[in-house]
Amino acid sequence: MCMTCGTTLDTTKMDAFADRYVGMLNSGMTAMMISIGHRAGLFDAMADGASRTSSEWAEAAGLHERYVREWLAAMVVSRIIERDATANTFRLPGEHAHWLCRKAPVANLAVFAQYLPLLAQVEDQILDCFRQGGGLPYEAYSRFHDVMAEDSGQTIVPALLDHVVPLIPGWHERLTNGIDVLDVGCGKGRALMALARAYPNSFFTGYDLNATVIEAARKEAGDLPNIRFEVRDLTHWDEPAAFDWVLALDAIHDQARPDLVLSAIRRTLRPGGAFFMQDIDANSDPSDNLEHPLGAFLYAISTMHCMPVSLAQGGMGLGTAWGVQLAERMLREAGFDAITTHSWPRGT
């Protein structure tokens, strides 16, 4: 009997939820341990598939043995690392290393585990937002841009030259000859740097609200002659007919006023120009995301970061999973009448 609602409970369903909840707790803690293993370089050290003791792995990674030993135990019970009980040695199976080291041929999934401890740091501030409204500025999130740069460095950046540029007929030739390109919400600018190196006759500009990441982008770009980075609040930005190609890579939903930014992007394009917006593949209705493989992940990041940084600026707070339907509607309202959608692996 339910003590609060007075109805008879389905005990099978009740027990199944308890089991699922315990699984959530274990998975959350495992994700935090994966983050530590990634940042400490343990997965990289173990990528050769060798079996070694905790002392040997600690020496290989340049870490303290007692912490490595406890971390290895967490990885063993999570069935990520295998232990030979007789020899007391540990190994990372090649099938797991394929997804968990920096030399992963497809994507290093350990990168994404960093979001959990990173966002947990602002839990108290987010609770205040629940009670009082408002949001949190980018500056409240330590390392967020570092993790985003690492994330995009293995997902967005590698796809630019081989997949994104060919999407637009004749674009390789135009970039080769020389055009003006803008990246709105450029972060640390690694996407623009990749393009700038590939197309030295084109000029590349990156705008971002965060002064710290712009300084980091300038430092990393070094003496690249065809690129510049500028701190710019895009909320009321207006630069008519200034660029031939505009990129927005996982950035529009974070803006205070995405509607105004999209309209400004439409105005800044020269005749024959193009806008490429990479954003989250989700539906605007949460019920349509029940089978999304990263559904809970996306809404958690939205609650803890994407929505608050928009609301902190008095913005719309669209959230991470604003969805394809709303995105297309806002693009049309901004003046884009020829919209083509391309899908990458689900969640990007």
Steps between C-alpha positions, in 0.01 A plus 500: 500500500632843403537706820434829318234424239313208660511279190624144474847479349625258237786343697661353188515845342615651829789251537598541136531875549715449812731273303519750215570781745790310659634453148480876446700564816770254398513639146531857625789412728663298223478800269685708759772234524526491120549877502785462748656220299485715187645812659771306685607324179433152639298378203773622266766320704297178494410516130769246409291220653781382729440345844682679781473551873360817652854612582610452141201688362558782751862525389403494133255787550717693749239476776475390866443124531240507777263718298561300184427176687163629624412636157586163344264331748220733393572417135505126574158494667369717217626232258713751310839361608578130548692364799700180528441414866787252515766739370318809631542671163267720302441554128279716283351282224565628150126514432466749786816694422354555152253743660689630803842630398619814328610303195152354454444460124139623511431702814631493855184448702688568825497869404125520562527358853663829602168682478367329813759622756532831315130582524470364852721790611215746437223296665453748787477796261253316277285424805496872571380555143218249558388705800569853377514478122776649288803309381878460517761671283758305302761603756329280762603186315864409549647295215178496297667652195795263540267200490299647212820558303604139562151382403480702178862418421405138438147547364446833323853594391588173322172514305545855367732439207380156393126527567381856564674694222387250230137543610488835318562472124802701391598595854844337490582706192371822657698441818807421294464825306425705811185597690414647843387250762349564845454256790247626756559363849841375390629391843871423479484527123638160399246457219602832347869419538455175309325689219753784503788257455321316220395816313772767530333733246183533709469712813343364819341689792383359831262674742433384855359666812765349728822704517699213651436260212566772243840563658568125495398485133732788409789332680439163335461655154842657539618670185233361264462801269144439379310477828382733776301457819286763670295524818151580381153492658282383213167595655479831315774438245441638151760477223317504165650328193834436671551125453462231237470203734382494862546204734318437827634181654288387795458865598161642402295346781738655759439855379292743704287581196542229235227664294693828477829323431349296216352815345838674530669203334257523211582871459875450522505256207600640165307398186574136429613442858415203722434427866600167657346428842606187682281432802353223711296233321189481714128565481332807649248287694662305788259209443655452157845462658417197716704273273781751447824323599625817674166641613568518874856623435376787281228620738741484795758713318219734399380542859850547638663710225337590168175638639658686796764679289225632272273600790793673674497748212125550528461269204251248368661193659419267211703216647714232340214296357314792342443264212501482123142622472556823695836555333350483152215730600740760640723479193203571273388788722855641472471503122660171396273351238722220366579265789668163452545260792783248524536250784813364663506227767208557740560764767710739291 
